[in-house]
Amino acid sequence: MLTAKVSAAELVADDQPIPTLGVTEVVAADASESAVPPNTPAPTYGIDAEHLDSINVVNVEDALEQAPNLAVRKRFIGDNNSIISVRSTSSRQSARSLVYADGLLLSNFLGSDFTFPPRWSLVAPEEIERVDVIYGPFSALYPGNSLGSTVLISTRMPDKFQADVAVQAFSQDFDLYGTHETFGGQQESAYVGSRAGKWSFLVSVNHLDNSSQPLSFYTARQSSTPAESTDIPVTGAIGYRDQTGNPGVLLGINSEGSTRIIDDQLKIKLAYDITPDMDAAFTAVRWRQTLDNETGSYLRDANGNRVSTGAVNIGGYQYVLPGNAFAPGDGEGDRSLYGASLRTHRDSGWNMQATASAFFTGEDTAGVANGAGAGPGTVTYGDGTGWRTFDVSADYRPSASPEGHWLTFGYHYDRYKLDSVTYDASDWQARTLTDFNNAFAGITQTQALYAQDAWFFAPAWKLVAGLRFERWNARDGTRAQGDVELAYPAREDSYWSPKLAIEHDFAEGWTARLSLGKAYRLPTVSELFQGRITGTALVNNDPNLKPENAFSKDLTFERRFEHARLRFSLYEDDIRDALFSQTNTAVFPTVTNIQNVDRVRTRGQEIAFDASDLFVPGFDLGASVAHNDARTLENANNPATVGKHFYRIPLWRADAIATYRAARWLAYTLAAEYSGRQYNTLDNSDVNPDTFGGTSNYFSLNGTVNFSLGEHVALNVGVDNITDRQSFVFHPYPGRTFYAEGKVSY
């Protein structure tokens, strides 16, 4: 979907023609190599480093900005909770998307919600060589978490000396409710790498410092209680209607508030060519973060003093503010990722690949106040949480492809461990702990065997058949609260996931492919074990949750031109036992927790077009439109949701981007994104989406201008949300944001 900016060296080489670029759904042969495995029976999207220079990229997830029928719920630069929403997957179903960087798993399958996003920060934007997206669970090579999408990030590895230093600055003016301020920050990154004989290395560093717009606000329903004489008269309250249309007041910034976030990352990559067709690689990443959540009441008394607690008089009515209405918080994190791989890359015959990775949480501390400032509160520790994975595969490539059978076999292992402990504190900022509050822990483990065969059984015909077997268990689940600690019983289950696709190449560049796939998205540690204790019983959770059971279909037609590609896809995801948080209204009293929704079905259509040098040399255009109809078809626990649109899946999505390379040293890019009506409730009761707490449609217009100053220097300036349109995904999205970047490369 994105067009590319030519490199500085090409821009100053006057004896070379203006280069043209392949389309991004399948990039031209002279572009960076796609990480998508051969014979993947699914629609794909790809973007390389040159393309990324055309848009405003501060965090890695920005690379997905123009992927068809895909959005990332990113509330601000550096957001920890950036979740992929794609096709039938909403922005609160993080366990339905896989994210890898150089084969190392970044997906956080300790839970499935906005608090369990991929660990994007383990990759710096300057490292990116390429990003690929696979839609749907149609390949046996990937687990059921591919139900939404699989993102494959490839980072650069030098074949000669390379060095790069980049500095970015960004700023937004934010005007909403009682906040009228400017927020912003900066990012610095650098890398250096080289090759000497059989060895190559790359070292990169990245530093991000940014402050977000306010993310959450304290609201109260319209009071009908007359104020008493002892209530404090205040000003500053703002009239407000919530997502269901009920009137009330908005009183200030709370919860995450305006978040100041500081990230530091160090990465080392080593590679060694064992033989001409076998290499080994090692990666080590360390990432540190600190964050502060600044909150504050809008209310002022007659003397102009801030009022944060107690009974207040607003317009003659009484409102009682709890002590924690405007409680601030902070956190520190120190995480590491280690990975090693061994692979062969022969043109034909047998190839193998083995990858092992381990993600460690050295420190994960979050403090929250009980009141509006310093003093008592709680402190939560997640130290020791993490995961490890191991994958090994072998594939046989025919000597004269495409013909005969292309076989792939593999084994997968993963283990996720979650350990969370919360203490009461007399001083939450100083971490002065007093009493134990609560804790929960648990482990999930999966082992899988898979096989896939791409059979070229006739000229222009290919059949891809695959089968995946998964053995899953959950164990060591515990929940503690006060003096009571209870254990969950262990579980173990097995699942078979068959896949089948048939593809035919027609004349004049047409290809048609029908893909079918079963997939099981297995429950995570948090979904199974994060409940609470009442008396001596575990409540508000279900350790017997079933996995999501999906049957997905995709029919895709593609037309290839010399400098363009057109794709049209029809898809359906029919999901039994969908895992989601809802209220069980079939029992009394009602219970709200993670439950199995009996059946959710999404039917959709996508059309995507990309062209380079369209109409005139140097003009590239990409566009996509998608329609998604996601419905709850069966739900015994909450019948009011049956027939309603499923949570946060927009009816329409659209993207467009145009780049014009006006000269060898100058390029302009204009991009647009649209997301249509979506619902923030399963029963679609949110009739007022354009407010805090609602999920509105949005339209964003973004622009970038790229300058190359000689062979080694580049400058980029850009604006996101040019029209400064205010939109919400429960939280408010940023206002108009300005970017500037300077880069020196050798």
Secondary structure, DSSP 8 states (H G I E B T S, - for coil): -------HHHHH-TTS-------SSS--TTS----S-TT--S-EEEEEHHHHTTS--SSGGGGGTT-TTEEEE--STT-TT-EEEETTB-TT-GGGEEEEETTEE---TT-SSTTS---GGGS-GGGEEEEEEEESS--TTS-GGGGSEEEEEEE---SS-EEEEEEEEEEEEEEETTEEEEEEEEEEEEEEEEEETTEEEEEEEEEEEEE-----EEEEE---SB--TTSEE-B--EEEE-TT--EEEEEEEEEEEEEEEEEEEEEEEEEEEEETTEEEEEEEEEEEEEEEEEEEE--B-TTS-B--SEEEEETTEEEEE-TTTT--EEEEEEEEEEEEEEEE--SSEEEEEEEEEEEEEEEEEEEEESSSSSSSEEEEE-TT-EEEEEEEEEEEE-SSSSSEEEEEEEEEEEEEEEEEEEEEEEETTTTEEEEEEEEEEEEEEEEEEEEEEEEEEETTEEEEEEEEEEEEEEEEEEEEETTEEEE---EEEEEEEEEEEEEEE-GGGEEEEEEEEEEEE---HHHHH--EEETTEEES--TT---EEEEEEEEEEEEE-SSEEEEEEEEEEEEEEEEEEEEETTSSS-EEEEEEEEEEEEEEEEEEEEESS-SSTTEEEEEEEEEEEEEEEE-TT-GGGTTSB-BT--SEEEEEEEEEEEETTEEEEEEEEEE---BSSTT------SSTTSB--EEEEEEEEEEEETTTEEEEEEEESTT----BBSSB---SEEEEEEEEE-
